Amino acid sequence: MTGDNMMPAAGQAEVSAHQEQTRKLVGAMMKLTGMSATGLARAAGLTPSTVNRFMHQTVRHTLSQRTMLALMTKTFLAIKGKAPQALDAEALADLAPAIAVYERGILEVAPEVMATLAEAKAAGQPKAAASSNRADLPVVLAATRGVNVQAGDFAQAPLRTQRPSFLDGDAQAFAILMPDESMMPRFDAGDMLYVSPARTLEGGKIDVVLERADGGFAVRSLMAAAGDSVRVVTLSPREKETHDRAKLRGVYKIVGVQRLSG
């Protein structure tokens, strides 16, 4: 399993801030487990050089969600049964905000760490609350309801993730997990797509997120946006759709992607 690219859309800057945030999370896992980058990777069933190179060398990629899930799972298996006060408090607080992103995947593989996850979230809550959620990015799913992007209401977003540098200061920005294979080969199911409602829908090959007026989201490629309708297309299979603007709350530009796997 290898690291992979987390990239902004064409013309955007490299996401070095996201790399540093990922390194901070891996560093916290190393502290909690007492393992080196190589040891943690090997224990998680990964190629040791994958994590070691990312942590200690200048690279152009970050770690995939799948790699991070494997590392997180191994970390919580390693600390299972240990009292929170026996663990590095700073490392636990650094890791706590990321638990929500990976919790479901961790429990699918290791349901026995449920209590440990709950304790870790509780232990990290004071620091997480103090470091405002404005630094984080809300993550929605295709079926998420109760969110209003235009109003900046993401209280019902089920997940949060670290904000990449190219979305700093973008108050309405959010991310969505690609739900299926309908946009292959451009996006794979599970990819995290970064979205900026503040960006204009200009340029070629624009991919967008549609926010339905009655709730829920869809990822499509934009063909045309007329006054009263929006024409979009899926790629796999290629199917054209026309949506009445009155039934959409908004059409938002996808500006970056974090690949699920390399």
Backbone as CSV, one residue per row, in Angstrom:
resi,resn,N_x,N_y,N_z,CA_x,CA_y,CA_z,C_x,C_y,C_z
1,MET,0.850,-1.179,0.000,0.000,0.000,0.000,0.883,1.226,0.000
2,THR,0.633,2.174,-0.850,1.531,3.306,-0.984,0.831,4.596,-0.663
3,GLY,1.631,5.649,-0.439,1.080,6.982,-0.296,0.596,7.423,-1.660
4,ASP,-0.226,8.495,-1.702,-0.713,8.918,-2.991,-0.905,10.412,-2.996
5,ASN,-1.257,10.924,-4.146,-1.362,12.367,-4.292,-2.648,12.905,-3.708
6,MET,-2.543,13.978,-2.972,-3.689,14.780,-2.581,-3.433,16.109,-3.250
7,MET,-4.178,16.430,-4.304,-3.806,17.527,-5.171,-4.921,18.538,-5.318
8,PRO,-4.534,19.828,-5.444,-5.516,20.833,-5.826,-5.820,20.697,-7.305
9,ALA,-6.876,21.353,-7.743,-7.177,21.341,-9.156,-6.107,22.119,-9.905
10,ALA,-6.115,22.010,-11.223,-5.082,22.650,-12.025,-4.965,24.121,-11.687
11,GLY,-3.711,24.579,-11.533,-3.476,25.987,-11.253,-3.402,26.324,-9.793
12,GLN,-3.706,25.376,-8.900,-3.652,25.639,-7.468,-2.281,25.273,-6.916
13,ALA,-1.941,25.773,-5.725,-0.652,25.513,-5.104,-0.619,24.110,-4.516
14,GLU,0.594,23.570,-4.281,0.722,22.284,-3.644,0.183,22.356,-2.220
15,VAL,-0.267,21.242,-1.706,-0.930,21.222,-0.415,0.061,20.824,0.682
16,SER,1.099,21.645,0.866,2.113,21.323,1.860,1.545,21.376,3.272
17,ALA,0.558,22.253,3.508,-0.039,22.340,4.842,-0.714,21.025,5.212
18,HIS,-1.347,20.387,4.246,-1.998,19.114,4.520,-0.961,18.041,4.832
19,GLN,0.177,18.101,4.158,1.247,17.152,4.459,1.701,17.309,5.901
20,GLU,1.873,18.556,6.336,2.335,18.793,7.705,1.298,18.327,8.721
21,GLN,0.039,18.533,8.426,-1.011,18.073,9.331,-1.021,16.549,9.416
22,THR,-0.801,15.897,8.276,-0.751,14.437,8.277,0.463,13.949,9.054
23,ARG,1.599,14.604,8.882,2.797,14.235,9.644,2.551,14.389,11.152
24,LYS,1.808,15.421,11.513,1.500,15.626,12.930,0.667,14.472,13.474
25,LEU,-0.299,13.997,12.695,-1.127,12.870,13.125,-0.295,11.600,13.261
26,VAL,0.569,11.334,12.270,1.408,10.137,12.338,2.376,10.251,13.512
27,GLY,2.907,11.467,13.750,3.789,11.669,14.891,3.088,11.379,16.206
28,ALA,1.811,11.769,16.298,1.041,11.492,17.509,0.856,9.994,17.701
29,MET,0.624,9.276,16.599,0.469,7.823,16.686,1.772,7.154,17.117
30,MET,2.900,7.683,16.636,4.201,7.140,17.023,4.435,7.325,18.521
31,LYS,4.073,8.498,19.045,4.236,8.765,20.479,3.367,7.829,21.311
32,LEU,2.117,7.654,20.870,1.187,6.839,21.645,1.578,5.361,21.660
33,THR,2.118,4.888,20.561,2.473,3.465,20.473,3.914,3.192,20.880
34,GLY,4.747,4.251,20.905,6.169,4.058,21.196,6.926,3.442,20.038
35,MET,6.329,3.473,18.838,6.965,2.883,17.658,7.573,3.959,16.771
36,SER,8.578,3.576,16.003,9.130,4.437,14.967,8.176,4.438,13.777
37,ALA,8.434,5.319,12.804,7.608,5.341,11.600,7.667,3.994,10.890
38,THR,8.868,3.420,10.816,9.036,2.121,10.172,8.318,1.026,10.947
39,GLY,8.460,1.051,12.263,7.824,0.032,13.094,6.317,0.104,13.045
40,LEU,5.777,1.315,13.066,4.324,1.485,13.016,3.786,0.997,11.679
41,ALA,4.480,1.339,10.594,4.047,0.903,9.278,4.069,-0.615,9.172
42,ARG,5.157,-1.218,9.640,5.276,-2.679,9.557,4.174,-3.352,10.385
43,ALA,3.916,-2.818,11.587,2.886,-3.398,12.453,1.497,-3.280,11.830
44,ALA,1.310,-2.217,11.029,0.007,-2.003,10.379,-0.105,-2.746,9.060
45,GLY,0.929,-3.517,8.696,0.877,-4.287,7.469,1.206,-3.491,6.224
46,LEU,1.900,-2.349,6.400,2.258,-1.505,5.268,3.725,-1.684,4.906
47,THR,4.092,-1.269,3.721,5.495,-1.248,3.336,6.188,-0.183,4.188
48,PRO,7.199,-0.530,4.991,7.822,0.439,5.908,8.268,1.732,5.243
49,SER,8.788,1.640,4.033,9.290,2.842,3.369,8.186,3.844,3.055
50,THR,6.945,3.361,2.936,5.819,4.263,2.628,5.708,5.366,3.662
51,VAL,5.652,4.997,4.935,5.496,5.979,6.005,6.821,6.652,6.327
52,ASN,7.905,5.888,6.358,9.201,6.449,6.723,9.623,7.551,5.754
53,ARG,9.453,7.318,4.465,9.818,8.317,3.463,8.957,9.569,3.609
54,PHE,7.666,9.371,3.855,6.771,10.519,4.001,7.128,11.361,5.230
55,MET,7.524,10.692,6.310,7.810,11.407,7.552,9.172,12.104,7.539
56,HIS,10.118,11.589,6.786,11.484,12.081,6.912,12.091,12.664,5.653
57,GLN,11.359,12.651,4.550,11.908,13.201,3.311,10.931,14.200,2.703
58,THR,11.456,15.046,1.831,10.609,15.975,1.098,9.954,15.219,-0.049
59,VAL,8.654,15.129,-0.009,7.913,14.381,-1.022,6.789,15.249,-1.567
60,ARG,6.213,14.820,-2.674,5.131,15.586,-3.305,3.756,14.988,-3.004
61,HIS,3.728,13.928,-2.206,2.457,13.267,-1.921,2.160,13.333,-0.425
62,THR,0.946,12.991,-0.089,0.594,12.754,1.306,0.158,11.295,1.401
63,LEU,-0.260,10.864,2.576,-0.675,9.475,2.760,-2.156,9.329,2.442
64,SER,-2.508,8.240,1.802,-3.903,8.012,1.437,-4.746,7.755,2.678
65,GLN,-6.050,7.906,2.508,-6.974,7.606,3.603,-6.863,6.146,4.024
66,ARG,-6.627,5.267,3.040,-6.517,3.851,3.358,-5.283,3.579,4.229
67,THR,-4.173,4.254,3.894,-2.961,4.103,4.698,-3.173,4.649,6.101
68,MET,-3.807,5.825,6.191,-4.056,6.430,7.502,-4.997,5.561,8.328
69,LEU,-5.978,4.956,7.682,-6.897,4.070,8.401,-6.142,2.884,9.000
70,ALA,-5.217,2.312,8.231,-4.431,1.181,8.743,-3.579,1.597,9.935
71,LEU,-2.982,2.788,9.860,-2.150,3.281,10.958,-2.994,3.586,12.196
72,MET,-4.153,4.207,11.982,-5.036,4.532,13.102,-5.528,3.259,13.781
73,THR,-5.906,2.270,12.980,-6.402,1.011,13.538,-5.339,0.347,14.397
74,LYS,-4.122,0.281,13.880,-3.035,-0.336,14.638,-2.749,0.439,15.917
75,THR,-2.820,1.762,15.845,-2.567,2.589,17.026,-3.553,2.271,18.136
76,PHE,-4.839,2.200,17.796,-5.840,1.967,18.840,-5.836,0.527,19.332
77,LEU,-5.422,-0.392,18.492,-5.225,-1.755,18.989,-4.058,-1.801,19.969
78,ALA,-3.021,-1.001,19.699,-1.834,-1.000,20.558,-2.100,-0.375,21.924
79,ILE,-2.998,0.621,21.970,-3.234,1.310,23.244,-4.496,0.811,23.943
80,LYS,-5.176,-0.161,23.334,-6.417,-0.706,23.934,-6.142,-1.193,25.358
81,GLY,-6.994,-0.792,26.272,-6.862,-1.231,27.652,-6.009,-0.330,28.520
82,LYS,-5.284,0.617,27.908,-4.473,1.545,28.694,-5.328,2.731,29.128
83,ALA,-5.154,3.161,30.356,-5.906,4.310,30.850,-5.435,5.573,30.129
84,PRO,-6.346,6.496,29.776,-5.943,7.727,29.083,-4.831,8.488,29.804
85,GLN,-4.864,8.484,31.163,-3.848,9.219,31.912,-2.462,8.592,31.790
86,ALA,-2.415,7.361,31.301,-1.123,6.693,31.112,-0.533,6.971,29.737
87,LEU,-1.297,7.669,28.893,-0.857,7.956,27.532,-0.373,9.402,27.412
88,ASP,0.384,9.689,26.394,0.873,11.044,26.129,-0.324,11.951,25.842
89,ALA,-0.597,12.877,26.751,-1.807,13.702,26.658,-1.804,14.584,25.416
90,GLU,-0.643,15.149,25.083,-0.571,16.023,23.917,-0.800,15.243,22.628
91,ALA,-0.205,14.065,22.542,-0.390,13.229,21.353,-1.845,12.795,21.219
92,LEU,-2.471,12.469,22.339,-3.868,12.050,22.323,-4.762,13.196,21.853
93,ALA,-4.467,14.412,22.323,-5.250,15.576,21.920,-5.052,15.891,20.444
94,ASP,-3.817,15.694,19.940,-3.552,15.935,18.525,-4.313,14.952,17.641
95,LEU,-4.473,13.728,18.126,-5.109,12.678,17.340,-6.639,12.730,17.420
96,ALA,-7.160,13.249,18.520,-8.601,13.194,18.779,-9.477,13.756,17.656
97,PRO,-9.151,14.922,17.060,-10.045,15.458,16.018,-10.146,14.574,14.785
98,ALA,-9.146,13.716,14.547,-9.168,12.859,13.357,-9.955,11.571,13.579
99,ILE,-10.302,11.281,14.822,-10.962,10.008,15.109,-12.289,9.878,14.374
100,ALA,-13.051,10.979,14.319,-14.363,10.912,13.667,-14.260,10.520,12.199
101,VAL,-13.171,10.924,11.537,-13.006,10.618,10.123,-12.810,9.118,9.894
102,TYR,-12.092,8.471,10.823,-11.701,7.074,10.623,-12.442,6.086,11.532
103,GLU,-13.266,6.586,12.442,-13.878,5.730,13.454,-14.661,4.568,12.856
104,ARG,-15.469,4.850,11.867,-16.296,3.785,11.282,-15.425,2.685,10.675
105,GLY,-14.387,3.100,9.937,-13.489,2.128,9.327,-12.711,1.335,10.351
106,ILE,-12.289,1.995,11.429,-11.555,1.312,12.490,-12.427,0.233,13.127
107,LEU,-13.674,0.590,13.422,-14.560,-0.347,14.111,-14.971,-1.515,13.221
108,GLU,-14.970,-1.315,11.907,-15.271,-2.433,11.017,-14.195,-3.505,11.103
109,VAL,-12.954,-3.061,11.313,-11.826,-3.993,11.380,-11.562,-4.458,12.812
110,ALA,-11.719,-3.522,13.771,-11.368,-3.814,15.164,-12.450,-3.292,16.109
111,PRO,-13.619,-3.945,16.141,-14.713,-3.471,17.002,-14.354,-3.462,18.480
112,GLU,-13.322,-4.233,18.865,-12.937,-4.298,20.269,-12.320,-3.012,20.802
113,VAL,-12.026,-2.041,19.918,-11.412,-0.791,20.400,-12.457,0.316,20.586
114,MET,-13.738,-0.024,20.535,-14.782,0.998,20.653,-14.625,1.838,21.919
115,ALA,-14.405,1.184,23.053,-14.265,1.917,24.321,-13.026,2.797,24.301
116,THR,-11.950,2.311,23.704,-10.713,3.091,23.626,-10.904,4.331,22.772
117,LEU,-11.627,4.201,21.669,-11.922,5.353,20.820,-12.725,6.401,21.581
118,ALA,-13.730,5.961,22.317,-14.558,6.890,23.093,-13.724,7.617,24.138
119,GLU,-12.842,6.902,24.808,-11.982,7.519,25.815,-11.032,8.525,25.179
120,ALA,-10.499,8.182,24.011,-9.566,9.081,23.332,-10.264,10.360,22.881
121,LYS,-11.490,10.228,22.377,-12.231,11.418,21.963,-12.517,12.317,23.155
122,ALA,-12.894,11.720,24.262,-13.184,12.501,25.474,-11.928,13.174,26.004
123,ALA,-10.798,12.462,25.975,-9.549,13.023,26.478,-9.064,14.179,25.622
124,GLY,-9.347,14.128,24.317,-8.873,15.175,23.420,-9.834,16.317,23.245
125,GLN,-11.024,16.220,23.858,-12.061,17.225,23.643,-11.668,18.637,24.056
126,PRO,-11.051,18.870,25.227,-10.725,20.237,25.614,-9.854,20.949,24.592
127,LYS,-8.788,20.296,24.105,-7.917,20.933,23.131,-8.631,21.118,21.804
128,ALA,-9.408,20.114,21.414,-10.113,20.219,20.140,-11.087,21.383,20.164
129,ALA,-11.764,21.588,21.289,-12.717,22.689,21.391,-12.003,24.023,21.406
130,ALA,-10.838,24.075,22.056,-10.099,25.327,22.156,-9.550,25.759,20.811
131,SER,-9.150,24.816,19.966,-8.619,25.149,18.652,-9.763,25.132,17.654
132,SER,-10.470,26.194,17.515,-11.714,26.322,16.774,-11.876,25.418,15.559
133,ASN,-13.098,24.962,15.341,-13.399,24.133,14.188,-13.270,24.894,12.878
134,ARG,-13.046,26.232,12.948,-12.866,26.985,11.718,-11.655,26.494,10.953
135,ALA,-10.707,25.896,11.636,-9.511,25.381,10.976,-9.792,24.062,10.274
136,ASP,-10.888,23.435,10.630,-11.241,22.162,10.029,-12.239,22.369,8.896
137,LEU,-12.408,21.323,8.121,-13.315,21.381,6.984,-14.440,20.375,7.207
138,PRO,-15.710,20.791,7.070,-16.799,19.820,7.191,-16.792,18.880,5.994
139,VAL,-17.142,17.628,6.247,-17.200,16.612,5.198,-18.620,16.063,5.135
140,VAL,-19.222,16.107,3.961,-20.571,15.583,3.786,-20.523,14.302,2.962
141,LEU,-21.597,13.551,3.028,-21.795,12.372,2.191,-22.895,12.685,1.188
142,ALA,-23.043,11.877,0.170,-24.071,12.127,-0.837,-25.462,12.191,-0.208
143,ALA,-25.684,11.403,0.841,-27.010,11.324,1.457,-27.201,12.296,2.618
144,THR,-26.193,13.121,2.908,-26.296,14.033,4.050,-27.403,15.052,3.841
145,ARG,-28.250,15.202,4.853,-29.323,16.191,4.823,-29.174,17.122,6.020
146,GLY,-29.881,18.225,5.991,-29.814,19.177,7.096,-28.662,20.151,6.982
147,VAL,-27.927,20.101,5.856,-26.822,21.027,5.600,-27.301,22.094,4.623
148,ASN,-26.863,23.335,4.826,-27.164,24.420,3.893,-25.861,25.145,3.605
149,VAL,-25.261,24.827,2.454,-23.944,25.376,2.127,-23.982,26.887,2.015
150,GLN,-24.981,27.421,1.332,-25.062,28.868,1.133,-25.145,29.623,2.451
151,ALA,-25.815,29.016,3.420,-25.947,29.646,4.734,-24.758,29.350,5.640
152,GLY,-23.841,28.518,5.163,-22.694,28.129,5.989,-23.081,27.237,7.144
153,ASP,-24.207,26.528,7.013,-24.709,25.662,8.086,-24.261,24.223,7.831
154,PHE,-23.195,23.798,8.530,-22.671,22.440,8.386,-22.797,21.653,9.690
155,ALA,-23.730,22.069,10.535,-23.868,21.406,11.832,-24.180,19.919,11.684
156,GLN,-24.853,19.550,10.607,-25.231,18.150,10.407,-24.216,17.368,9.575
157,ALA,-23.105,18.000,9.219,-22.066,17.268,8.488,-21.524,16.165,9.392
158,PRO,-21.469,14.930,8.921,-21.114,13.814,9.805,-19.635,13.727,10.144
159,LEU,-18.772,14.366,9.348,-17.327,14.256,9.550,-16.663,15.618,9.426
160,ARG,-15.415,15.672,9.899,-14.575,16.839,9.664,-13.192,16.337,9.280
161,THR,-12.496,17.149,8.502,-11.141,16.787,8.108,-10.262,18.027,8.162
162,GLN,-8.962,17.824,8.036,-8.048,18.950,8.088,-8.151,19.776,6.811
163,ARG,-8.062,21.078,6.979,-8.234,22.000,5.854,-6.938,22.126,5.053
164,PRO,-6.967,21.864,3.744,-5.764,22.079,2.938,-5.477,23.565,2.778
165,SER,-4.224,23.897,2.531,-3.816,25.297,2.510,-4.516,26.098,1.425
166,PHE,-4.871,25.460,0.287,-5.491,26.237,-0.778,-6.940,26.612,-0.470
167,LEU,-7.473,26.162,0.683,-8.810,26.574,1.107,-8.776,27.431,2.368
168,ASP,-7.591,27.866,2.780,-7.478,28.771,3.932,-8.314,30.027,3.670
169,GLY,-9.112,30.413,4.642,-9.907,31.629,4.524,-11.179,31.472,3.705
170,ASP,-11.433,30.285,3.181,-12.636,30.035,2.389,-13.720,29.510,3.331
171,ALA,-14.555,30.424,3.827,-15.508,30.093,4.892,-16.570,29.090,4.474
172,GLN,-16.909,29.036,3.199,-17.968,28.128,2.750,-17.429,26.801,2.232
173,ALA,-16.130,26.643,2.186,-15.549,25.424,1.619,-15.944,24.192,2.423
174,PHE,-16.026,23.070,1.738,-16.327,21.806,2.404,-15.737,20.678,1.572
175,ALA,-15.856,19.463,2.052,-15.391,18.282,1.316,-16.534,17.280,1.233
176,ILE,-16.461,16.418,0.233,-17.454,15.362,0.078,-16.722,14.079,-0.284
177,LEU,-17.167,12.976,0.280,-16.596,11.681,-0.076,-17.302,11.163,-1.327
178,MET,-16.514,10.854,-2.360,-17.089,10.349,-3.613,-17.826,9.041,-3.323
179,PRO,-19.134,9.000,-3.586,-19.945,7.865,-3.108,-19.885,6.608,-3.961
180,ASP,-19.495,6.724,-5.228,-19.610,5.574,-6.120,-18.601,5.696,-7.259
181,GLU,-18.787,4.884,-8.298,-17.845,4.856,-9.419,-18.343,5.638,-10.628
182,SER,-19.345,6.480,-10.430,-19.970,7.177,-11.559,-19.077,8.223,-12.205
183,MET,-17.974,8.608,-11.551,-17.078,9.611,-12.124,-15.695,9.034,-12.436
184,MET,-15.596,7.705,-12.494,-14.342,7.096,-12.915,-14.110,7.362,-14.408
185,PRO,-12.846,7.578,-14.861,-11.606,7.439,-14.083,-11.169,8.697,-13.352
186,ARG,-11.966,9.761,-13.440,-11.532,11.011,-12.823,-11.481,10.901,-11.302
187,PHE,-12.537,10.318,-10.712,-12.578,10.117,-9.266,-12.971,8.676,-8.979
188,ASP,-12.392,8.103,-7.938,-12.755,6.761,-7.491,-13.675,6.850,-6.280
189,ALA,-14.466,5.823,-6.074,-15.303,5.769,-4.875,-14.412,5.856,-3.647
190,GLY,-14.757,6.749,-2.724,-13.973,6.928,-1.511,-13.013,8.094,-1.552
191,ASP,-12.746,8.656,-2.737,-11.892,9.841,-2.811,-12.550,10.988,-2.051
192,MET,-11.717,11.818,-1.419,-12.230,13.012,-0.759,-12.078,14.193,-1.709
193,LEU,-13.187,14.812,-2.058,-13.191,15.928,-3.001,-13.353,17.239,-2.238
194,TYR,-12.522,18.221,-2.576,-12.558,19.520,-1.913,-13.343,20.494,-2.781
195,VAL,-14.266,21.216,-2.151,-15.244,22.015,-2.882,-15.218,23.463,-2.382
196,SER,-15.265,24.407,-3.335,-15.284,25.830,-2.976,-16.455,26.528,-3.642
197,PRO,-17.524,26.809,-2.900,-18.650,27.552,-3.466,-18.266,28.965,-3.886
198,ALA,-17.134,29.485,-3.382,-16.719,30.845,-3.702,-16.098,30.960,-5.099
199,ARG,-15.658,29.828,-5.680,-15.001,29.861,-6.991,-16.053,29.904,-8.106
200,THR,-15.739,30.642,-9.158,-16.662,30.741,-10.281,-16.606,29.473,-11.127
201,LEU,-17.696,29.184,-11.789,-17.790,27.979,-12.612,-17.261,28.281,-14.007
202,GLU,-15.957,28.526,-14.092,-15.329,28.871,-15.365,-14.184,27.918,-15.656
203,GLY,-13.835,27.820,-16.949,-12.735,26.960,-17.352,-13.248,25.666,-17.952
204,GLY,-12.323,24.865,-18.460,-12.693,23.602,-19.072,-12.664,22.463,-18.079
205,LYS,-13.429,21.415,-18.379,-13.482,20.215,-17.553,-13.768,20.542,-16.085
206,ILE,-14.830,21.277,-15.856,-15.216,21.649,-14.495,-16.044,20.533,-13.874
207,ASP,-15.579,20.036,-12.743,-16.350,19.068,-11.964,-17.032,19.810,-10.826
208,VAL,-18.244,19.396,-10.525,-19.043,20.146,-9.565,-19.765,19.227,-8.589
209,VAL,-20.211,19.834,-7.510,-21.108,19.183,-6.567,-22.450,19.895,-6.645
210,LEU,-23.501,19.141,-6.841,-24.855,19.683,-6.838,-25.447,19.509,-5.449
211,GLU,-25.957,20.577,-4.883,-26.683,20.497,-3.619,-28.170,20.585,-3.926
212,ARG,-28.887,19.514,-3.653,-30.313,19.481,-3.957,-31.092,20.310,-2.932
213,ALA,-32.144,20.936,-3.404,-32.952,21.775,-2.520,-33.609,20.962,-1.414
214,ASP,-33.926,19.696,-1.712,-34.570,18.854,-0.702,-33.566,18.035,0.105
215,GLY,-32.272,18.332,-0.062,-31.236,17.651,0.712,-30.473,16.640,-0.119
216,GLY,-29.222,16.440,0.234,-28.377,15.492,-0.477,-27.515,16.170,-1.527
217,PHE,-26.482,15.444,-1.964,-25.497,15.993,-2.882,-25.206,14.993,-3.995
218,ALA,-24.700,15.496,-5.115,-24.285,14.642,-6.226,-23.035,15.227,-6.854
219,VAL,-22.139,14.364,-7.329,-20.909,14.789,-8.003,-21.079,14.546,-9.490
220,ARG,-20.845,15.583,-10.279,-21.024,15.496,-11.721,-19.967,16.360,-12.427
221,SER,-19.910,16.237,-13.747,-19.076,17.112,-14.567,-20.009,18.100,-15.264
222,LEU,-19.665,19.374,-15.213,-20.554,20.424,-15.718,-20.441,20.553,-17.233
223,MET,-21.577,20.581,-17.901,-21.619,20.820,-19.338,-22.022,22.262,-19.626
224,ALA,-23.081,22.722,-18.983,-23.547,24.093,-19.190,-24.446,24.505,-18.033
225,ALA,-24.403,25.790,-17.692,-25.274,26.331,-16.647,-26.034,27.510,-17.222
226,ALA,-27.273,27.275,-17.629,-28.129,28.319,-18.179,-28.881,28.996,-17.041
227,GLY,-29.753,29.924,-17.401,-30.456,30.679,-16.375,-31.361,29.836,-15.508
228,ASP,-32.079,28.889,-16.114,-33.052,28.115,-15.350,-32.737,26.628,-15.306
229,SER,-31.604,26.222,-15.861,-31.270,24.800,-15.853,-29.755,24.600,-15.805
230,VAL,-29.367,23.405,-15.373,-27.959,23.026,-15.312,-27.816,21.687,-15.997
231,ARG,-26.904,21.597,-16.973,-26.663,20.338,-17.673,-25.342,19.749,-17.196
232,VAL,-25.387,18.501,-16.766,-24.215,17.822,-16.225,-24.124,16.427,-16.819
233,VAL,-23.019,15.732,-16.493,-22.842,14.389,-17.033,-22.077,13.533,-16.037
234,THR,-22.405,12.255,-15.974,-21.566,11.285,-15.269,-20.629,10.665,-16.297
235,LEU,-19.557,10.048,-15.841,-18.544,9.526,-16.752,-18.575,8.011,-16.896
236,SER,-19.115,7.295,-15.892,-19.077,5.832,-15.937,-20.370,5.248,-15.337
237,PRO,-21.378,4.968,-16.167,-21.414,5.202,-17.608,-21.653,6.681,-17.917
238,ARG,-21.386,7.059,-19.155,-21.583,8.457,-19.543,-23.067,8.708,-19.757
239,GLU,-23.632,9.495,-18.864,-25.059,9.807,-18.946,-25.272,11.289,-18.676
240,LYS,-25.995,11.937,-19.567,-26.262,13.368,-19.433,-27.528,13.589,-18.603
241,GLU,-27.504,14.663,-17.823,-28.654,15.012,-16.981,-28.922,16.516,-17.107
242,THR,-30.167,16.889,-17.014,-30.545,18.304,-16.956,-31.334,18.524,-15.679
243,HIS,-30.901,19.491,-14.888,-31.541,19.770,-13.605,-32.167,21.165,-13.615
244,ASP,-33.371,21.238,-13.116,-34.053,22.512,-12.926,-33.377,23.248,-11.774
245,ARG,-32.934,24.480,-12.020,-32.246,25.246,-10.973,-33.114,25.418,-9.729
246,ALA,-34.423,25.448,-9.912,-35.319,25.618,-8.775,-35.242,24.439,-7.820
247,LYS,-34.758,23.294,-8.317,-34.648,22.108,-7.475,-33.240,21.919,-6.924
248,LEU,-32.389,22.917,-7.181,-31.027,22.890,-6.669,-30.790,24.078,-5.749
249,ARG,-30.103,23.827,-4.652,-29.735,24.913,-3.756,-28.449,25.579,-4.224
250,GLY,-27.614,24.811,-4.930,-26.389,25.390,-5.434,-25.590,24.417,-6.275
251,VAL,-24.668,24.965,-7.072,-23.732,24.194,-7.886,-22.342,24.718,-7.535
252,TYR,-21.465,23.843,-7.047,-20.201,24.281,-6.469,-19.019,23.587,-7.134
253,LYS,-17.963,24.340,-7.313,-16.799,23.857,-8.050,-15.905,22.967,-7.175
254,ILE,-15.517,21.819,-7.710,-14.530,20.944,-7.057,-13.140,21.481,-7.398
255,VAL,-12.327,21.745,-6.381,-11.036,22.386,-6.594,-9.853,21.523,-6.176
256,GLY,-10.117,20.321,-5.646,-9.017,19.464,-5.234,-9.515,18.079,-4.890
257,VAL,-8.593,17.132,-4.776,-8.956,15.757,-4.476,-7.859,15.103,-3.666
258,GLN,-8.266,14.295,-2.693,-7.345,13.403,-1.998,-7.718,11.993,-2.397
259,ARG,-6.781,11.323,-3.071,-7.054,9.988,-3.560,-7.127,8.987,-2.411
260,LEU,-8.073,8.057,-2.552,-8.212,6.999,-1.540,-7.033,6.069,-1.568
261,SER,-6.537,5.746,-2.729,-5.431,4.804,-2.824,-4.526,5.165,-3.968
262,GLY,-3.271,4.691,-3.857,-2.294,5.032,-4.883,-2.167,3.925,-5.902
